[in-house]
Amino acid sequence: MTTVAKTDFSNVVGFNRTNEKSLISDIVPDDTDPSILTLGIAVRTLLDEGTVQAFGNQLQEEVLDRDPKPVAVVINMGQVMGLGANAIGKLITFRIKFSGSDEQPSTVYLSDIDPDILETFRKAGFHKKIFNIHRTEYGALDAARKGIFGSSIY
């Protein structure tokens, strides 16, 4: 009988301590400003309630519970092709928790959004008040570094 030693990965950045499928990828502090965090969403769809709840838990664990808390977050949504209303609600809740209130300028930047999802965001006005939306991660990161609030997509 072979015994396999357990390895503790809990100190690895991005390790999901709840054994849920990791829905967040590439959690990386910015090279020029470590108080800015970039991350990707690692799933194609955020539609069912279980996946959305796990996504919210992982945002809480990997971003909101960080010490020190980042001052800005860039979320690359390039993998996401489907986003349900409950996932949009989870992103808005995250934005409010992260930025302090819905009255504060958003320090959550979204990038690489699927055109159909972007159209939904535009129709709802999310690109004006709720999120800073940019075509590319580089554009969003540049805006975050400069402290520019507002979307480059209209």
C-alpha beads as a LAMMPS data file, in Angstrom:
LAMMPS data file: protein, C-alpha beads

154 atoms
153 bonds

1 atom types
1 bond types

-500.0 500.0 xlo xhi
-500.0 500.0 ylo yhi
-500.0 500.0 zlo zhi

Masses

1 110.0

Atoms # bond

1 1 1 0.000 0.000 0.000
2 1 1 1.382 3.356 -1.062
3 1 1 0.878 6.366 1.161
4 1 1 0.552 9.719 -0.514
5 1 1 1.484 12.751 1.544
6 1 1 -1.035 15.566 1.595
7 1 1 0.269 18.882 0.368
8 1 1 -1.066 22.112 1.784
9 1 1 -1.721 24.521 -1.075
10 1 1 -3.669 27.016 1.030
11 1 1 -0.907 29.618 0.856
12 1 1 -0.770 29.592 -2.958
13 1 1 -2.310 32.715 -4.503
14 1 1 -5.468 31.742 -6.320
15 1 1 -5.921 28.426 -4.485
16 1 1 -9.565 27.899 -3.696
17 1 1 -9.798 26.752 -0.081
18 1 1 -13.395 25.545 -0.406
19 1 1 -12.567 22.897 -3.037
20 1 1 -14.994 24.516 -5.457
21 1 1 -14.074 24.606 -9.122
22 1 1 -11.940 27.710 -9.572
23 1 1 -13.998 30.275 -11.448
24 1 1 -11.354 32.985 -11.145
25 1 1 -8.001 32.726 -12.897
26 1 1 -4.752 34.633 -13.141
27 1 1 -5.028 36.681 -9.954
28 1 1 -2.042 38.976 -10.371
29 1 1 -0.961 42.245 -8.748
30 1 1 0.050 44.860 -11.331
31 1 1 3.787 45.135 -12.045
32 1 1 3.878 48.914 -11.687
33 1 1 1.250 49.301 -8.972
34 1 1 0.750 46.239 -6.736
35 1 1 -2.377 47.824 -5.221
36 1 1 -4.123 47.094 -8.541
37 1 1 -5.225 43.498 -8.985
38 1 1 -6.054 41.832 -12.291
39 1 1 -8.021 38.629 -12.607
40 1 1 -9.877 36.625 -15.194
41 1 1 -13.154 34.767 -15.116
42 1 1 -12.308 31.188 -16.008
43 1 1 -15.709 29.916 -17.156
44 1 1 -17.709 30.395 -20.356
45 1 1 -21.052 30.947 -18.661
46 1 1 -22.250 32.321 -15.361
47 1 1 -25.883 31.328 -15.588
48 1 1 -26.910 28.792 -12.952
49 1 1 -27.342 29.840 -9.333
50 1 1 -24.760 27.381 -7.958
51 1 1 -22.009 28.640 -10.242
52 1 1 -22.921 32.270 -9.593
53 1 1 -22.883 31.699 -5.811
54 1 1 -19.475 29.993 -6.035
55 1 1 -18.221 32.907 -8.172
56 1 1 -19.380 35.407 -5.532
57 1 1 -17.722 33.364 -2.778
58 1 1 -14.460 33.310 -4.714
59 1 1 -14.565 37.087 -5.339
60 1 1 -15.060 37.548 -1.604
61 1 1 -12.237 35.175 -0.697
62 1 1 -9.706 36.197 -3.335
63 1 1 -10.321 39.957 -3.503
64 1 1 -12.449 41.413 -0.703
65 1 1 -10.738 39.428 2.062
66 1 1 -7.212 40.306 0.862
67 1 1 -4.949 42.138 3.232
68 1 1 -4.071 44.715 2.180
69 1 1 -7.175 45.230 0.064
70 1 1 -6.404 46.292 -3.517
71 1 1 -7.394 49.852 -4.493
72 1 1 -8.601 48.787 -7.959
73 1 1 -9.546 45.534 -9.687
74 1 1 -9.454 44.758 -13.398
75 1 1 -11.692 41.815 -14.322
76 1 1 -10.992 40.286 -17.734
77 1 1 -14.241 38.776 -19.008
78 1 1 -12.789 37.458 -22.272
79 1 1 -13.781 33.833 -21.558
80 1 1 -17.399 34.654 -20.668
81 1 1 -19.980 34.085 -23.407
82 1 1 -23.081 33.884 -21.207
83 1 1 -23.942 35.996 -18.179
84 1 1 -27.264 35.699 -16.361
85 1 1 -29.092 38.363 -14.403
86 1 1 -28.015 36.786 -11.108
87 1 1 -24.345 36.990 -12.194
88 1 1 -24.766 40.648 -13.136
89 1 1 -26.281 41.194 -9.692
90 1 1 -23.290 39.460 -8.115
91 1 1 -20.886 41.752 -10.043
92 1 1 -22.848 44.837 -8.928
93 1 1 -22.806 43.654 -5.305
94 1 1 -19.060 43.053 -5.584
95 1 1 -18.565 46.537 -7.048
96 1 1 -20.495 48.149 -4.175
97 1 1 -18.627 46.152 -1.521
98 1 1 -15.270 46.831 -3.170
99 1 1 -15.753 50.543 -3.874
100 1 1 -17.421 51.304 -0.557
101 1 1 -20.864 52.331 -1.808
102 1 1 -22.793 52.855 -5.005
103 1 1 -22.183 56.602 -4.604
104 1 1 -18.367 56.287 -4.721
105 1 1 -16.558 56.222 -8.085
106 1 1 -16.089 52.635 -9.175
107 1 1 -12.632 51.182 -8.891
108 1 1 -13.783 47.986 -10.622
109 1 1 -12.751 47.836 -14.276
110 1 1 -14.203 45.281 -16.705
111 1 1 -12.540 44.358 -19.982
112 1 1 -12.792 42.074 -23.006
113 1 1 -16.567 41.751 -22.737
114 1 1 -18.521 39.685 -25.270
115 1 1 -20.460 42.033 -27.631
116 1 1 -23.868 40.619 -26.617
117 1 1 -23.093 41.031 -22.912
118 1 1 -21.702 44.511 -23.579
119 1 1 -24.947 45.479 -25.326
120 1 1 -26.889 44.391 -22.225
121 1 1 -24.573 46.496 -20.041
122 1 1 -25.037 49.488 -22.361
123 1 1 -28.838 49.203 -22.383
124 1 1 -28.846 49.075 -18.584
125 1 1 -26.442 52.039 -18.347
126 1 1 -23.830 50.064 -16.419
127 1 1 -21.058 51.601 -18.518
128 1 1 -21.971 55.070 -17.244
129 1 1 -22.304 54.664 -13.471
130 1 1 -21.615 51.164 -12.225
131 1 1 -18.520 49.859 -13.999
132 1 1 -15.513 51.213 -15.847
133 1 1 -15.685 49.196 -19.073
134 1 1 -12.803 48.973 -21.536
135 1 1 -12.219 46.984 -24.729
136 1 1 -8.993 45.417 -23.539
137 1 1 -7.371 44.457 -20.267
138 1 1 -4.477 46.760 -21.164
139 1 1 -6.856 49.720 -21.582
140 1 1 -8.592 48.945 -18.288
141 1 1 -5.273 48.535 -16.488
142 1 1 -3.998 51.816 -17.925
143 1 1 -7.150 53.612 -16.709
144 1 1 -6.827 52.018 -13.264
145 1 1 -3.162 53.080 -13.018
146 1 1 -4.115 56.662 -13.892
147 1 1 -7.146 56.662 -11.588
148 1 1 -9.461 57.416 -14.498
149 1 1 -13.104 56.727 -13.733
150 1 1 -15.482 56.068 -16.595
151 1 1 -15.743 53.732 -19.541
152 1 1 -13.934 53.969 -22.839
153 1 1 -16.807 52.073 -24.500
154 1 1 -19.921 54.051 -25.355

Bonds

1 1 1 2
2 1 2 3
3 1 3 4
4 1 4 5
5 1 5 6
6 1 6 7
7 1 7 8
8 1 8 9
9 1 9 10
10 1 10 11
11 1 11 12
12 1 12 13
13 1 13 14
14 1 14 15
15 1 15 16
16 1 16 17
17 1 17 18
18 1 18 19
19 1 19 20
20 1 20 21
21 1 21 22
22 1 22 23
23 1 23 24
24 1 24 25
25 1 25 26
26 1 26 27
27 1 27 28
28 1 28 29
29 1 29 30
30 1 30 31
31 1 31 32
32 1 32 33
33 1 33 34
34 1 34 35
35 1 35 36
36 1 36 37
37 1 37 38
38 1 38 39
39 1 39 40
40 1 40 41
41 1 41 42
42 1 42 43
43 1 43 44
44 1 44 45
45 1 45 46
46 1 46 47
47 1 47 48
48 1 48 49
49 1 49 50
50 1 50 51
51 1 51 52
52 1 52 53
53 1 53 54
54 1 54 55
55 1 55 56
56 1 56 57
57 1 57 58
58 1 58 59
59 1 59 60
60 1 60 61
61 1 61 62
62 1 62 63
63 1 63 64
64 1 64 65
65 1 65 66
66 1 66 67
67 1 67 68
68 1 68 69
69 1 69 70
70 1 70 71
71 1 71 72
72 1 72 73
73 1 73 74
74 1 74 75
75 1 75 76
76 1 76 77
77 1 77 78
78 1 78 79
79 1 79 80
80 1 80 81
81 1 81 82
82 1 82 83
83 1 83 84
84 1 84 85
85 1 85 86
86 1 86 87
87 1 87 88
88 1 88 89
89 1 89 90
90 1 90 91
91 1 91 92
92 1 92 93
93 1 93 94
94 1 94 95
95 1 95 96
96 1 96 97
97 1 97 98
98 1 98 99
99 1 99 100
100 1 100 101
101 1 101 102
102 1 102 103
103 1 103 104
104 1 104 105
105 1 105 106
106 1 106 107
107 1 107 108
108 1 108 109
109 1 109 110
110 1 110 111
111 1 111 112
112 1 112 113
113 1 113 114
114 1 114 115
115 1 115 116
116 1 116 117
117 1 117 118
118 1 118 119
119 1 119 120
120 1 120 121
121 1 121 122
122 1 122 123
123 1 123 124
124 1 124 125
125 1 125 126
126 1 126 127
127 1 127 128
128 1 128 129
129 1 129 130
130 1 130 131
131 1 131 132
132 1 132 133
133 1 133 134
134 1 134 135
135 1 135 136
136 1 136 137
137 1 137 138
138 1 138 139
139 1 139 140
140 1 140 141
141 1 141 142
142 1 142 143
143 1 143 144
144 1 144 145
145 1 145 146
146 1 146 147
147 1 147 148
148 1 148 149
149 1 149 150
150 1 150 151
151 1 151 152
152 1 152 153
153 1 153 154
